Amino acid sequence: MFQERFRMEGGKFFNADTMKATVNGEVGLKVFKQMLAGNKFMPPGVEQWNFVDNLAAFLQGTTAMTSSWPPYGRWAAGYGSGEEALKWVPKSQVAGKVGYALTPLGRPELGVGFDLSVSATSKNKEAPISSSSG
């Protein structure tokens, strides 16, 4: 998830003249700090989650939104649930209740998905979704 945000902020992975890595420069540090700050809005212990932990939480409806590759949108809708090769994907409890779209600004890397939904336990289910960043 870092590389997309890094590029959106104008980051370049290498200095074109020296080929020295630049991910630890000003832009890279800004993005890492933003990602770390976002953890306060996530479930406790999220830093230890793996891919399937994140997928399971989203498909069970216990997280409101996520960003991942491969994108979860089709799995959330229940596509492939009868496929032998996808038996490891947790059963979707949110089919028909969530949607997905391109990432903000429409410049996805590696086909990354952006899923947005409202938790079943939300105390404000009717609140409008804002398109502003923040």
C-alpha positions in Angstrom: 0.0 0.0 0.0 3.0 2.3 0.5 4.0 2.5 -3.1 0.8 3.9 -4.3 0.6 6.6 -1.6 4.3 7.3 -2.1 3.8 7.9 -5.9 0.6 9.9 -5.3 2.7 12.3 -3.1 5.2 12.7 -5.9 7.8 10.3 -4.5 10.4 8.6 -6.7 12.0 5.4 -5.6 15.4 6.3 -6.8 17.4 9.4 -7.6 17.7 9.3 -11.4 21.3 10.5 -11.4 22.8 8.4 -8.5 20.3 5.5 -8.4 20.3 5.9 -4.6 17.0 4.9 -2.9 14.8 7.8 -1.9 12.0 6.1 0.0 13.6 7.3 3.3 13.5 10.9 2.1 11.0 13.6 2.9 8.1 12.2 0.9 8.6 8.6 2.1 8.8 9.6 5.7 5.6 11.7 5.3 3.7 8.7 3.9 5.0 6.3 6.5 4.0 8.8 9.3 0.5 9.2 7.7 0.1 5.4 7.5 1.2 5.0 11.1 -1.2 7.8 12.3 -4.1 6.0 10.6 -3.7 3.0 12.9 -5.5 4.9 15.7 -8.7 4.5 13.6 -8.2 0.8 13.1 -8.9 -2.2 15.3 -6.5 -2.9 18.2 -3.5 -5.0 17.1 -4.0 -4.3 13.4 -0.2 -3.9 13.0 0.1 -7.7 13.6 -2.6 -8.6 11.1 -1.8 -10.6 8.0 -3.6 -10.6 4.6 -6.3 -13.1 5.7 -6.9 -11.4 9.1 -7.7 -8.2 7.2 -9.8 -10.0 4.6 -11.8 -11.9 7.3 -12.5 -8.8 9.3 -13.8 -7.0 6.2 -15.9 -10.0 5.0 -17.4 -10.5 8.4 -18.4 -6.8 8.5 -16.3 -5.9 11.5 -14.3 -3.3 9.7 -15.9 -0.4 7.7 -13.4 -0.1 4.9 -10.1 -1.5 3.7 -7.6 -1.2 0.9 -5.8 -4.3 -0.4 -4.3 -6.1 -3.3 -5.9 -8.2 -4.6 -9.0 -6.1 -4.2 -11.7 -7.5 -1.9 -14.7 -6.1 -3.7 -15.5 -9.3 -5.7 -14.9 -11.5 -2.7 -17.2 -9.3 -0.6 -19.9 -9.8 -3.2 -19.4 -13.6 -2.9 -17.8 -14.2 -6.3 -15.7 -17.4 -6.4 -17.1 -18.8 -3.2 -17.8 -22.2 -4.8 -14.3 -22.4 -6.4 -12.0 -25.1 -4.9 -8.9 -22.8 -5.3 -10.6 -20.1 -3.2 -11.8 -22.2 -0.3 -9.3 -20.3 1.9 -11.3 -17.1 1.4 -13.6 -16.5 4.4 -17.4 -16.6 3.6 -18.7 -13.1 3.0 -21.2 -11.8 5.5 -21.4 -8.5 3.6 -22.5 -9.6 0.1 -24.9 -7.0 -1.3 -24.1 -4.5 1.4 -20.8 -3.0 0.2 -19.4 -1.4 -2.9 -16.0 -0.7 -4.3 -14.4 1.8 -6.6 -11.0 3.0 -7.8 -8.8 4.6 -5.2 -9.0 8.4 -4.7 -7.8 10.4 -7.7 -8.2 7.3 -9.9 -4.6 6.3 -10.2 -4.3 2.8 -8.7 -1.1 0.9 -8.6 -1.2 -2.8 -9.3 -5.0 -2.7 -9.6 -5.4 -1.9 -5.9 -9.0 -1.7 -4.8 -10.7 0.8 -2.5 -13.7 -0.6 -0.6 -16.1 1.5 1.4 -19.0 0.4 3.6 -20.9 1.2 6.7 -20.6 -1.2 9.7 -23.7 -3.0 10.8 -23.0 -1.7 14.3 -22.6 1.9 13.2 -24.5 4.4 15.4 -24.8 6.7 12.4 -25.6 4.5 9.4 -27.4 7.3 7.4 -24.4 9.8 7.6 -23.5 11.0 4.1 -20.1 9.8 2.8 -17.9 12.8 2.1 -15.6 12.8 -0.9 -13.1 15.2 0.7 -9.8 13.8 1.9 -8.8 14.1 5.5 
